[in-house]
Amino acid sequence: MNHSGDSASGTVLTIEPSQESVNLIMRARLGDGAAWDVLVQQYQQPAFRLAYLLLGDADEAEDVAQETFLRVFRALDRFDASRPMLPWLLSITANLARNRRRSIGRFFGALQRLIRENPGMGNAEGNGHEQRWQSQALWGAVRRLNYSDQQVVYLRYFLELSVDETAQAMAIPPGTVKSRLHRAINRLRSVIDRDYPELREL
């Protein structure tokens, strides 16, 4: 996978994976089904959550998550085990979700159902700030952003990836993540000021 960024001067930083993760990948490459099952268990929730956040439909998200692991399994021999697996896996998830979103043509309706039926997502034990991000009004504001803005917000705040992990998931330099995130938050604040004044304390 190409991890080059869209900035001529920046490069994507890497994060050292755990030895346990490296061992699991190596064992899975040798056909160890138990090791592969552990990898799937470790990463299936983040893959599903990202697909759900981007598609707004549980069935579509489940399909994308399953396809993600099929793609990961097929590419496991080519994966650089010196890199952490999660950002790479989430970049595959995001690409699959984007392609599916383009094809189904019903993203906004699904997201409206998501907001109506599940106004709060994520960790129910989160603090007040996290709970505000899970509010129905904020979902309504976030869904008005363009796809790129939604993606960086979801990865950074909803899935709580670091800047470097977000950079790897999006295959862009960390500096680009920061600039995109800054622009996305400014746009989100503009939407909130205009249409969701009850969220101005965020």
Backbone hydrogen bonds in HBPLUS format (Angstrom, degrees):
<---DONOR---> <-ACCEPTOR-->    atom                        ^
c    i                          cat <-CA-CA->   ^        H-A-AA   ^      H-
h    n   atom  resd res      DA  || num        DHA   H-A  angle D-A-AA Bond
n    s   type  num  typ     dist DA aas  dist angle  dist       angle   num
A0022-VAL N   A0018-SER O   3.11 MM   4  6.47 160.0  2.15 149.5 154.6     1
A0023-ASN N   A0019-GLN O   2.89 MM   4  6.10 161.5  1.92 151.1 156.2     2
A0024-LEU N   A0020-GLU O   2.95 MM   4  6.20 156.9  2.00 149.3 155.4     3
A0025-ILE N   A0021-SER O   3.01 MM   4  6.25 161.0  2.05 150.9 155.6     4
A0026-MET N   A0022-VAL O   2.95 MM   4  6.19 164.6  1.97 153.4 157.6     5
A0027-ARG N   A0023-ASN O   2.91 MM   4  6.10 160.8  1.94 150.0 155.4     6
A0028-ALA N   A0024-LEU O   2.83 MM   4  6.00 157.3  1.88 148.3 155.1     7
A0029-ARG N   A0025-ILE O   2.93 MM   4  6.15 151.3  2.01 148.6 156.1     8
A0030-LEU N   A0027-ARG O   3.04 MM   3  5.16 132.5  2.27  97.4 110.6     9
A0032-ASP N   A0027-ARG O   3.04 MM   5  5.39 158.5  2.08 143.1 140.8    10
A0031-GLY N   A0028-ALA O   2.99 MM   3  5.12 159.4  2.03 109.1 112.7    11
A0036-TRP N   A0032-ASP O   3.15 MM   4  6.52 158.9  2.20 149.9 155.9    12
A0037-ASP N   A0033-GLY O   2.91 MM   4  6.13 155.8  1.97 148.0 154.7    13
A0038-VAL N   A0034-ALA O   3.07 MM   4  6.35 150.1  2.16 143.8 151.2    14
A0039-LEU N   A0035-ALA O   3.06 MM   4  6.40 157.7  2.11 148.9 154.6    15
A0040-VAL N   A0036-TRP O   2.93 MM   4  6.23 161.0  1.96 154.6 159.6    16
A0041-GLN N   A0037-ASP O   2.94 MM   4  6.15 161.2  1.98 147.5 152.7    17
A0042-GLN N   A0038-VAL O   2.94 MM   4  6.17 149.4  2.04 147.6 155.9    18
A0043-TYR N   A0039-LEU O   3.11 MM   4  6.30 148.0  2.21 148.5 156.1    19
A0044-GLN N   A0040-VAL O   2.81 MM   4  5.47 133.9  2.02 156.7 162.1    20
A0047-ALA N   A0043-TYR O   3.16 MM   4  6.27 162.3  2.19 151.0 156.4    21
A0048-PHE N   A0044-GLN O   2.91 MM   4  6.03 163.0  1.94 148.3 153.3    22
A0049-ARG N   A0045-GLN O   2.82 MM   4  5.95 168.2  1.84 158.5 162.2    23
A0050-LEU N   A0046-PRO O   2.98 MM   4  6.08 164.4  2.01 147.6 151.4    24
A0051-ALA N   A0047-ALA O   3.07 MM   4  6.23 166.0  2.09 147.9 152.2    25
A0052-TYR N   A0048-PHE O   2.78 MM   4  5.95 156.2  1.84 152.7 160.2    26
A0053-LEU N   A0049-ARG O   2.81 MM   4  6.02 159.0  1.85 150.1 155.8    27
A0054-LEU N   A0050-LEU O   2.97 MM   4  6.16 153.3  2.04 149.0 155.9    28
A0055-LEU N   A0051-ALA O   2.83 MM   4  5.85 142.4  1.97 144.5 154.8    29
A0056-GLY N   A0052-TYR O   2.61 MM   4  5.00 150.4  1.70 134.9 144.5    30
A0061-ALA N   A0057-ASP O   2.88 MM   4  6.03 157.1  1.93 150.6 158.1    31
A0062-GLU N   A0058-ALA O   2.86 MM   4  6.05 154.2  1.93 147.7 154.3    32
A0063-ASP N   A0059-ASP O   3.09 MM   4  6.35 157.7  2.14 146.7 152.2    33
A0064-VAL N   A0060-GLU O   2.99 MM   4  6.27 158.6  2.03 149.5 155.3    34
A0065-ALA N   A0061-ALA O   2.85 MM   4  6.07 160.8  1.89 152.2 157.5    35
A0066-GLN N   A0062-GLU O   2.97 MM   4  6.18 161.9  2.01 149.3 153.8    36
A0067-GLU N   A0063-ASP O   2.95 MM   4  6.17 159.7  1.99 148.3 154.2    37
A0068-THR N   A0064-VAL O   2.79 MM   4  5.99 146.2  1.90 146.1 156.3    38
A0069-PHE N   A0065-ALA O   3.17 MM   4  6.52 156.2  2.23 149.6 153.2    39
A0070-LEU N   A0066-GLN O   3.11 MM   4  6.42 147.3  2.22 144.1 153.5    40
A0071-ARG N   A0067-GLU O   2.94 MM   4  6.20 160.1  1.98 150.7 155.4    41
A0072-VAL N   A0068-THR O   2.85 MM   4  6.12 158.3  1.89 150.5 157.4    42
A0073-PHE N   A0069-PHE O   2.92 MM   4  5.92 161.7  1.95 140.8 145.9    43
A0074-ARG N   A0070-LEU O   3.07 MM   4  6.27 161.9  2.10 147.0 151.6    44
A0075-ALA N   A0071-ARG O   3.01 MM   4  6.18 140.7  2.17 142.5 153.2    45
A0075-ALA N   A0072-VAL O   3.14 MM   3  5.12 124.7  2.46  93.5 107.8    46
A0076-LEU N   A0072-VAL O   2.87 MM   4  5.71 106.1  2.43 143.5 160.1    47
A0076-LEU N   A0073-PHE O   3.35 MM   3  5.13 161.9  2.38  98.6 103.9    48
A0078-ARG N   A0075-ALA O   2.91 MM   3  5.39 139.7  2.07 112.2 123.9    49
A0079-PHE N   A0076-LEU O   3.22 MM   3  5.10 150.9  2.31  97.7 106.4    50
A0083-ARG N   A0080-ASP O   2.95 MM   3  5.81 166.8  1.97 126.8 130.6    51
A0089-LEU N   A0085-MET O   2.88 MM   4  6.07 165.0  1.90 162.3 167.5    52
A0090-LEU N   A0086-LEU O   2.84 MM   4  6.03 163.2  1.87 159.7 164.2    53
A0091-SER N   A0087-PRO O   2.93 MM   4  6.10 141.0  2.08 141.2 151.3    54
A0092-ILE N   A0088-TRP O   3.23 MM   4  6.58 148.9  2.33 144.6 151.9    55
A0093-THR N   A0089-LEU O   3.00 MM   4  6.36 158.0  2.05 147.1 153.7    56
A0094-ALA N   A0090-LEU O   2.81 MM   4  5.99 162.6  1.84 148.2 152.3    57
A0095-ASN N   A0091-SER O   3.06 MM   4  6.21 157.9  2.11 141.2 146.9    58
A0096-LEU N   A0092-ILE O   2.97 MM   4  6.19 164.5  1.99 154.6 158.6    59
A0097-ALA N   A0093-THR O   2.84 MM   4  6.03 160.0  1.88 152.6 158.9    60
A0098-ARG N   A0094-ALA O   2.87 MM   4  6.01 155.0  1.93 145.8 152.8    61
A0099-ASN N   A0095-ASN O   3.01 MM   4  6.24 160.9  2.05 148.3 152.9    62
A0100-ARG N   A0096-LEU O   2.92 MM   4  6.14 158.3  1.97 148.1 154.5    63
A0101-ARG N   A0097-ALA O   2.76 MM   4  5.88 156.1  1.82 147.6 155.1    64
A0102-ARG N   A0098-ARG O   3.01 MM   4  6.23 153.7  2.08 145.7 152.0    65
A0103-SER N   A0099-ASN O   3.17 MM   4  6.39 143.2  2.31 137.3 147.0    66
A0103-SER N   A0100-ARG O   3.02 MM   3  5.03 120.2  2.39  93.1 108.7    67
A0104-ILE N   A0100-ARG O   2.91 MM   4  6.10 153.6  1.98 159.9 165.1    68
A0110-ALA N   A0106-ARG O   3.10 MM   4  6.32 162.4  2.13 155.3 160.3    69
A0111-LEU N   A0107-PHE O   2.88 MM   4  6.12 158.3  1.93 154.7 161.2    70
A0112-GLN N   A0108-PHE O   2.92 MM   4  6.08 149.3  2.02 142.7 150.8    71
A0113-ARG N   A0109-GLY O   3.08 MM   4  6.38 149.6  2.17 142.8 150.5    72
A0114-LEU N   A0110-ALA O   2.90 MM   4  6.22 150.6  1.99 144.2 153.2    73
A0115-ILE N   A0111-LEU O   2.91 MM   4  6.20 159.1  1.96 150.1 154.3    74
A0116-ARG N   A0112-GLN O   2.98 MM   4  6.16 158.9  2.03 144.8 150.8    75
A0117-GLU N   A0113-ARG O   2.81 MM   4  5.86 162.2  1.84 153.3 158.0    76
A0118-ASN N   A0114-LEU O   2.75 MM   4  5.38 152.6  1.82 143.9 151.6    77
A0126-GLY N   A0123-ASN O   3.08 MM   3  5.49 157.3  2.13 119.0 119.9    78
A0131-GLN N   A0127-ASN O   2.98 MM   4  6.29 156.8  2.04 153.2 160.7    79
A0132-ARG N   A0128-GLY O   2.95 MM   4  6.22 150.4  2.04 148.2 155.4    80
A0133-TRP N   A0129-HIS O   3.15 MM   4  6.51 148.9  2.26 142.4 150.5    81
A0134-GLN N   A0130-GLU O   3.15 MM   4  6.46 124.8  2.47 136.3 150.8    82
A0134-GLN N   A0131-GLN O   3.00 MM   3  4.99 137.8  2.18  95.6 108.3    83
A0135-SER N   A0132-ARG O   3.11 MM   3  5.18 165.2  2.13 107.4 111.0    84
A0139-TRP N   A0135-SER O   3.06 MM   4  6.41 157.2  2.11 151.6 158.1    85
A0140-GLY N   A0136-GLN O   2.99 MM   4  6.28 157.2  2.04 149.0 155.2    86
A0141-ALA N   A0137-ALA O   3.01 MM   4  6.36 143.4  2.15 140.8 151.0    87
A0141-ALA N   A0138-LEU O   3.04 MM   3  4.90 117.3  2.45  90.6 106.3    88
A0142-VAL N   A0138-LEU O   2.78 MM   4  6.04 169.5  1.80 161.4 163.0    89
A0143-ARG N   A0139-TRP O   3.00 MM   4  6.09 163.2  2.03 152.3 156.2    90
A0144-ARG N   A0141-ALA O   3.09 MM   3  5.51 156.4  2.15 109.9 117.4    91
A0145-LEU N   A0142-VAL O   2.96 MM   3  5.58 166.3  1.98 120.9 125.5    92
A0150-GLN N   A0146-ASN O   2.92 MM   4  6.17 165.3  1.94 161.0 165.8    93
A0151-GLN N   A0147-TYR O   2.89 MM   4  6.07 162.1  1.93 155.5 160.2    94
A0152-VAL N   A0148-SER O   3.18 MM   4  6.41 167.1  2.20 151.0 152.8    95
A0153-VAL N   A0149-ASP O   3.09 MM   4  6.21 159.2  2.13 150.4 156.5    96
A0154-TYR N   A0150-GLN O   2.82 MM   4  5.98 164.6  1.85 156.5 161.0    97
A0155-LEU N   A0151-GLN O   2.97 MM   4  6.12 173.2  1.97 155.8 157.5    98
A0156-ARG N   A0152-VAL O   3.05 MM   4  5.95 162.8  2.08 140.2 145.7    99
A0157-TYR N   A0153-VAL O   2.88 MM   4  5.65 163.7  1.90 147.8 153.4   100
A0158-PHE N   A0154-TYR O   2.99 MM   4  4.78 119.9  2.37 112.3 129.2   101
A0159-LEU N   A0154-TYR O   2.86 MM   5  6.21 154.5  1.92 168.2 172.7   102
A0161-LEU N   A0155-LEU O   3.01 MM   6  5.87 171.0  2.02 158.2 156.9   103
A0166-THR N   A0162-SER O   2.85 MM   4  6.02 159.9  1.89 150.7 156.6   104
A0167-ALA N   A0163-VAL O   2.88 MM   4  6.10 151.2  1.96 144.7 153.0   105
A0168-GLN N   A0164-ASP O   3.03 MM   4  6.35 153.0  2.11 145.4 151.8   106
A0169-ALA N   A0165-GLU O   2.92 MM   4  6.17 158.4  1.96 150.2 156.4   107
A0170-MET N   A0166-THR O   2.96 MM   4  6.13 148.1  2.07 147.6 155.5   108
A0171-ALA N   A0167-ALA O   2.77 MM   4  5.66 110.7  2.25 134.6 152.2   109
A0172-ILE N   A0167-ALA O   2.96 MM   5  5.05 160.1  2.00 141.5 147.0   110
A0171-ALA N   A0168-GLN O   3.24 MM   3  4.81 146.2  2.37  90.1  99.9   111
A0176-THR N   A0173-PRO O   2.96 MM   3  5.24 127.5  2.24 104.4 118.2   112
A0177-VAL N   A0173-PRO O   3.10 MM   4  6.55 149.9  2.19 148.9 158.0   113
A0178-LYS N   A0174-PRO O   2.99 MM   4  6.35 159.7  2.03 153.9 158.3   114
A0179-SER N   A0175-GLY O   3.05 MM   4  6.32 157.7  2.10 142.6 148.3   115
A0180-ARG N   A0176-THR O   2.80 MM   4  5.95 164.3  1.83 152.2 157.1   116
A0181-LEU N   A0177-VAL O   2.75 MM   4  5.85 158.2  1.80 151.2 158.1   117
A0182-HIS N   A0178-LYS O   2.90 MM   4  6.04 154.7  1.96 142.6 149.7   118
A0183-ARG N   A0179-SER O   2.98 MM   4  6.24 161.7  2.01 147.5 152.0   119
A0184-ALA N   A0180-ARG O   2.76 MM   4  5.95 158.4  1.81 149.0 155.9   120
A0185-ILE N   A0181-LEU O   2.87 MM   4  6.02 163.2  1.89 151.9 155.6   121
A0186-ASN N   A0182-HIS O   3.03 MM   4  6.21 157.6  2.08 144.9 151.4   122
A0187-ARG N   A0183-ARG O   2.89 MM   4  6.15 157.7  1.94 150.1 156.1   123
A0188-LEU N   A0184-ALA O   2.80 MM   4  6.03 153.5  1.87 146.0 154.4   124
A0189-ARG N   A0185-ILE O   2.80 MM   4  6.03 156.4  1.86 149.6 155.7   125
A0190-SER N   A0186-ASN O   3.00 MM   4  6.26 147.3  2.11 140.7 149.7   126
A0191-VAL N   A0187-ARG O   2.95 MM   4  6.29 155.0  2.01 148.6 154.9   127
A0192-ILE N   A0188-LEU O   2.83 MM   4  6.11 160.9  1.87 151.6 157.3   128
A0193-ASP N   A0189-ARG O   2.79 MM   4  5.97 164.5  1.81 149.9 153.9   129
A0194-ARG N   A0190-SER O   3.01 MM   4  6.12 151.8  2.09 142.3 149.8   130
A0195-ASP N   A0191-VAL O   2.74 MM   4  5.78 170.7  1.75 158.7 161.7   131
A0196-TYR N   A0192-ILE O   2.81 MM   4  4.36 140.4  1.96 116.3 127.4   132
A0199-LEU N   A0196-TYR O   2.97 MM   3  5.83 169.4  1.98 129.2 132.7   133
A0200-ARG N   A0197-PRO O   3.21 MM   3  5.39 164.2  2.23 115.8 115.5   134
A0202-LEU N   A0199-LEU O   3.04 MM   3  5.85 171.1  2.05 127.1 129.9   135
